[in-house]
Amino acid sequence: MNKSVLKSVLGGIAFGAIMFFAGPFILLILLLKFIFTPFGMGRMMYRHHGDWRGMRGMRFAMADKIRSMSEEEFTEFKNKMNHPHYGCC
């Protein structure tokens, strides 16, 4: 019985010491993550898309696609867009 109590006490002391010293370290990691994530995301988005001015042309791609459709394709497109589950199936 003494050994099981002693193991529990030593385990609790070890766990408490680990949490005491790891707590500030985990807090520091989370703080740095929240500070540097917005800056890192901005650089990643810039690298992924290249020039931000090039994104303007993408807004009109759907309009150009609709203008170039035939009457049957446009009717089919309208029916698809009116379907409640358009994006999922």
VOLUMLUM-481517 format. One record per residue: residue number from 1; residue in three letters; x, y, z of N, C-alpha, C in turn. Coordinates in nm, 2 decimals, padded with zeros to 4 digits. Example, Ala and Ser with C-alpha at 12.3 -4.5 7.8 and 13.67 -1.06 7.14 Angstrom:
2
+-----+-----+--------+--------+--------+--------+--------+--------+--------+--------+--------+
|   i |  aa |    n.X |    n.Y |    n.Z |   ca.X |   ca.Y |   ca.Z |    c.X |    c.Y |    c.Z |
+-----+-----+--------+--------+--------+--------+--------+--------+--------+--------+--------+
|   1 | ALA |  01.32 | -00.57 |  00.78 |  01.23 | -00.45 |  00.78 |  01.32 | -00.33 |  00.78 |
|   2 | SER |  01.28 | -00.22 |  00.71 |  01.37 | -00.11 |  00.71 |  01.29 |  00.00 |  00.79 |
+-----+-----+--------+--------+--------+--------+--------+--------+--------+--------+--------+
***
This chain:
89
+-----+-----+--------+--------+--------+--------+--------+--------+--------+--------+--------+
|   i |  aa |    n.X |    n.Y |    n.Z |   ca.X |   ca.Y |   ca.Z |    c.X |    c.Y |    c.Z |
+-----+-----+--------+--------+--------+--------+--------+--------+--------+--------+--------+
|   1 | MET |  00.08 | -00.12 |  00.00 |  00.00 |  00.00 |  00.00 |  00.09 |  00.13 |  00.00 |
|   2 | ASN |  00.20 |  00.12 |  00.07 |  00.28 |  00.24 |  00.08 |  00.34 |  00.27 | -00.06 |
|   3 | LYS |  00.38 |  00.17 | -00.13 |  00.44 |  00.19 | -00.27 |  00.34 |  00.25 | -00.36 |
|   4 | SER |  00.21 |  00.21 | -00.36 |  00.11 |  00.27 | -00.45 |  00.09 |  00.42 | -00.42 |
|   5 | VAL |  00.08 |  00.45 | -00.29 |  00.06 |  00.59 | -00.25 |  00.18 |  00.67 | -00.29 |
|   6 | LEU |  00.30 |  00.62 | -00.26 |  00.43 |  00.69 | -00.30 |  00.43 |  00.71 | -00.45 |
|   7 | LYS |  00.40 |  00.61 | -00.53 |  00.40 |  00.63 | -00.68 |  00.30 |  00.74 | -00.72 |
|   8 | SER |  00.18 |  00.74 | -00.66 |  00.08 |  00.84 | -00.69 |  00.13 |  00.98 | -00.65 |
|   9 | VAL |  00.19 |  01.00 | -00.54 |  00.24 |  01.13 | -00.49 |  00.36 |  01.17 | -00.59 |
|  10 | LEU |  00.45 |  01.08 | -00.62 |  00.56 |  01.12 | -00.71 |  00.51 |  01.15 | -00.85 |
|  11 | GLY |  00.41 |  01.08 | -00.89 |  00.36 |  01.10 | -01.03 |  00.29 |  01.24 | -01.03 |
|  12 | GLY |  00.21 |  01.27 | -00.92 |  00.15 |  01.40 | -00.91 |  00.25 |  01.52 | -00.91 |
|  13 | ILE |  00.36 |  01.50 | -00.83 |  00.46 |  01.60 | -00.83 |  00.52 |  01.62 | -00.96 |
|  14 | ALA |  00.56 |  01.51 | -01.03 |  00.62 |  01.52 | -01.16 |  00.52 |  01.59 | -01.26 |
|  15 | PHE |  00.40 |  01.55 | -01.26 |  00.30 |  01.61 | -01.35 |  00.28 |  01.76 | -01.32 |
|  16 | GLY |  00.27 |  01.79 | -01.20 |  00.26 |  01.93 | -01.16 |  00.38 |  02.01 | -01.20 |
|  17 | ALA |  00.50 |  01.96 | -01.19 |  00.62 |  02.03 | -01.23 |  00.63 |  02.05 | -01.38 |
|  18 | ILE |  00.59 |  01.94 | -01.45 |  00.58 |  01.96 | -01.60 |  00.48 |  02.06 | -01.64 |
|  19 | MET |  00.37 |  02.06 | -01.58 |  00.27 |  02.16 | -01.62 |  00.31 |  02.30 | -01.58 |
|  20 | PHE |  00.38 |  02.31 | -01.46 |  00.42 |  02.44 | -01.42 |  00.52 |  02.51 | -01.51 |
|  21 | PHE |  00.62 |  02.43 | -01.56 |  00.72 |  02.48 | -01.65 |  00.67 |  02.48 | -01.80 |
|  22 | ALA |  00.58 |  02.39 | -01.84 |  00.54 |  02.39 | -01.97 |  00.43 |  02.49 | -02.00 |
|  23 | GLY |  00.36 |  02.53 | -01.90 |  00.25 |  02.63 | -01.92 |  00.29 |  02.76 | -01.99 |
|  24 | PRO |  00.39 |  02.83 | -01.93 |  00.44 |  02.95 | -02.00 |  00.50 |  02.92 | -02.14 |
|  25 | PHE |  00.56 |  02.81 | -02.16 |  00.61 |  02.77 | -02.29 |  00.50 |  02.76 | -02.39 |
|  26 | ILE |  00.39 |  02.69 | -02.35 |  00.28 |  02.67 | -02.44 |  00.21 |  02.81 | -02.47 |
|  27 | LEU |  00.20 |  02.89 | -02.37 |  00.15 |  03.02 | -02.38 |  00.23 |  03.11 | -02.48 |
|  28 | LEU |  00.36 |  03.10 | -02.47 |  00.45 |  03.17 | -02.56 |  00.43 |  03.12 | -02.70 |
|  29 | ILE |  00.42 |  03.00 | -02.72 |  00.40 |  02.94 | -02.86 |  00.27 |  02.99 | -02.92 |
|  30 | LEU |  00.16 |  02.98 | -02.84 |  00.03 |  03.03 | -02.89 |  00.03 |  03.18 | -02.92 |
|  31 | LEU |  00.10 |  03.26 | -02.83 |  00.11 |  03.40 | -02.85 |  00.18 |  03.44 | -02.98 |
|  32 | LEU |  00.30 |  03.37 | -03.00 |  00.37 |  03.39 | -03.13 |  00.29 |  03.35 | -03.25 |
|  33 | LYS |  00.22 |  03.24 | -03.24 |  00.14 |  03.20 | -03.35 |  00.03 |  03.30 | -03.39 |
|  34 | PHE | -00.04 |  03.36 | -03.29 | -00.14 |  03.46 | -03.32 | -00.08 |  03.59 | -03.36 |
|  35 | ILE |  00.04 |  03.62 | -03.33 |  00.10 |  03.74 | -03.37 |  00.15 |  03.73 | -03.52 |
|  36 | PHE |  00.21 |  03.62 | -03.55 |  00.28 |  03.60 | -03.68 |  00.19 |  03.54 | -03.79 |
|  37 | THR |  00.08 |  03.48 | -03.75 | -00.01 |  03.42 | -03.85 | -00.07 |  03.51 | -03.95 |
|  38 | PRO | -00.12 |  03.63 | -03.91 | -00.17 |  03.72 | -04.01 | -00.06 |  03.76 | -04.11 |
|  39 | PHE |  00.06 |  03.79 | -04.07 |  00.16 |  03.83 | -04.16 |  00.20 |  03.71 | -04.25 |
|  40 | GLY |  00.21 |  03.59 | -04.20 |  00.24 |  03.48 | -04.28 |  00.13 |  03.44 | -04.38 |
|  41 | MET |  00.01 |  03.46 | -04.34 | -00.10 |  03.44 | -04.44 | -00.10 |  03.54 | -04.55 |
|  42 | GLY | -00.07 |  03.66 | -04.52 | -00.06 |  03.76 | -04.63 |  00.05 |  03.73 | -04.73 |
|  43 | ARG |  00.16 |  03.69 | -04.68 |  00.27 |  03.65 | -04.78 |  00.23 |  03.53 | -04.86 |
|  44 | MET |  00.17 |  03.43 | -04.79 |  00.13 |  03.31 | -04.86 |  00.03 |  03.34 | -04.97 |
|  45 | MET | -00.07 |  03.42 | -04.94 | -00.17 |  03.46 | -05.04 | -00.11 |  03.53 | -05.16 |
|  46 | TYR | -00.01 |  03.62 | -05.13 |  00.05 |  03.70 | -05.23 |  00.13 |  03.60 | -05.32 |
|  47 | ARG |  00.20 |  03.51 | -05.27 |  00.28 |  03.41 | -05.35 |  00.19 |  03.32 | -05.43 |
|  48 | HIS |  00.07 |  03.28 | -05.37 | -00.02 |  03.19 | -05.44 | -00.08 |  03.26 | -05.56 |
|  49 | HIS | -00.13 |  03.38 | -05.54 | -00.20 |  03.45 | -05.65 | -00.11 |  03.54 | -05.74 |
|  50 | GLY |  00.01 |  03.56 | -05.69 |  00.09 |  03.65 | -05.77 |  00.05 |  03.79 | -05.75 |
|  51 | ASP |  00.03 |  03.86 | -05.86 | -00.01 |  04.00 | -05.86 | -00.16 |  04.02 | -05.82 |
|  52 | TRP | -00.19 |  04.10 | -05.72 | -00.32 |  04.12 | -05.67 | -00.41 |  04.18 | -05.78 |
|  53 | ARG | -00.35 |  04.26 | -05.87 | -00.42 |  04.33 | -05.98 | -00.47 |  04.23 | -06.08 |
|  54 | GLY | -00.41 |  04.11 | -06.09 | -00.45 |  04.01 | -06.18 | -00.58 |  03.94 | -06.14 |
|  55 | MET | -00.62 |  03.96 | -06.02 | -00.74 |  03.90 | -05.97 | -00.87 |  03.97 | -06.02 |
|  56 | ARG | -00.86 |  04.09 | -06.07 | -00.97 |  04.17 | -06.12 | -01.04 |  04.10 | -06.24 |
|  57 | GLY | -00.96 |  04.04 | -06.32 | -01.02 |  03.97 | -06.44 | -01.10 |  03.85 | -06.41 |
|  58 | MET | -01.08 |  03.79 | -06.29 | -01.15 |  03.67 | -06.25 | -01.30 |  03.70 | -06.22 |
|  59 | ARG | -01.33 |  03.83 | -06.18 | -01.47 |  03.87 | -06.15 | -01.56 |  03.86 | -06.27 |
|  60 | PHE | -01.50 |  03.89 | -06.39 | -01.58 |  03.89 | -06.51 | -01.58 |  03.76 | -06.59 |
|  61 | ALA | -01.51 |  03.66 | -06.54 | -01.50 |  03.53 | -06.61 | -01.64 |  03.47 | -06.62 |
|  62 | MET | -01.72 |  03.47 | -06.51 | -01.85 |  03.41 | -06.51 | -01.94 |  03.48 | -06.61 |
|  63 | ALA | -01.94 |  03.62 | -06.61 | -02.02 |  03.69 | -06.70 | -01.99 |  03.66 | -06.85 |
|  64 | ASP | -01.86 |  03.65 | -06.88 | -01.82 |  03.62 | -07.01 | -01.86 |  03.48 | -07.05 |
|  65 | LYS | -01.86 |  03.39 | -06.96 | -01.90 |  03.25 | -06.98 | -02.05 |  03.25 | -07.01 |
|  66 | ILE | -02.13 |  03.32 | -06.94 | -02.28 |  03.33 | -06.96 | -02.31 |  03.39 | -07.09 |
|  67 | ARG | -02.24 |  03.50 | -07.13 | -02.26 |  03.57 | -07.26 | -02.23 |  03.48 | -07.37 |
|  68 | SER | -02.14 |  03.39 | -07.36 | -02.10 |  03.30 | -07.47 | -02.19 |  03.17 | -07.48 |
|  69 | MET | -02.28 |  03.15 | -07.39 | -02.37 |  03.03 | -07.39 | -02.48 |  03.04 | -07.50 |
|  70 | SER | -02.51 |  02.93 | -07.55 | -02.63 |  02.92 | -07.64 | -02.76 |  02.93 | -07.55 |
|  71 | GLU | -02.87 |  02.94 | -07.61 | -03.00 |  02.95 | -07.54 | -03.03 |  02.82 | -07.46 |
|  72 | GLU | -02.99 |  02.71 | -07.51 | -03.02 |  02.58 | -07.44 | -02.92 |  02.57 | -07.32 |
|  73 | GLU | -02.80 |  02.61 | -07.34 | -02.70 |  02.60 | -07.23 | -02.74 |  02.70 | -07.12 |
|  74 | PHE | -02.79 |  02.81 | -07.16 | -02.83 |  02.91 | -07.06 | -02.95 |  02.86 | -06.98 |
|  75 | THR | -03.04 |  02.80 | -07.04 | -03.16 |  02.74 | -06.97 | -03.12 |  02.63 | -06.88 |
|  76 | GLU | -03.03 |  02.55 | -06.92 | -02.98 |  02.44 | -06.83 | -02.90 |  02.50 | -06.72 |
|  77 | PHE | -02.82 |  02.61 | -06.74 | -02.75 |  02.67 | -06.63 | -02.84 |  02.73 | -06.53 |
|  78 | LYS | -02.95 |  02.80 | -06.58 | -03.05 |  02.86 | -06.48 | -03.12 |  02.75 | -06.40 |
|  79 | ASN | -03.15 |  02.64 | -06.46 | -03.21 |  02.53 | -06.39 | -03.12 |  02.48 | -06.28 |
|  80 | LYS | -02.99 |  02.46 | -06.32 | -02.89 |  02.41 | -06.22 | -02.88 |  02.51 | -06.10 |
|  81 | MET | -02.87 |  02.64 | -06.13 | -02.86 |  02.74 | -06.03 | -02.98 |  02.75 | -05.94 |
|  82 | ASN | -03.10 |  02.72 | -05.99 | -03.22 |  02.73 | -05.91 | -03.23 |  02.60 | -05.82 |
|  83 | HIS | -03.15 |  02.50 | -05.85 | -03.16 |  02.38 | -05.77 | -03.11 |  02.41 | -05.63 |
|  84 | PRO | -03.18 |  02.36 | -05.52 | -03.14 |  02.39 | -05.38 | -03.00 |  02.34 | -05.34 |
|  85 | HIS | -02.96 |  02.23 | -05.40 | -02.83 |  02.16 | -05.37 | -02.74 |  02.18 | -05.48 |
|  86 | TYR | -02.72 |  02.30 | -05.54 | -02.64 |  02.32 | -05.66 | -02.50 |  02.27 | -05.64 |
|  87 | GLY | -02.43 |  02.32 | -05.54 | -02.29 |  02.29 | -05.52 | -02.25 |  02.15 | -05.48 |
|  88 | CYS | -02.34 |  02.08 | -05.42 | -02.30 |  01.95 | -05.36 | -02.31 |  01.83 | -05.45 |
|  89 | CYS | -02.39 |  01.83 | -05.55 | -02.41 |  01.71 | -05.63 | -02.38 |  01.72 | -05.77 |
+-----+-----+--------+--------+--------+--------+--------+--------+--------+--------+--------+
***
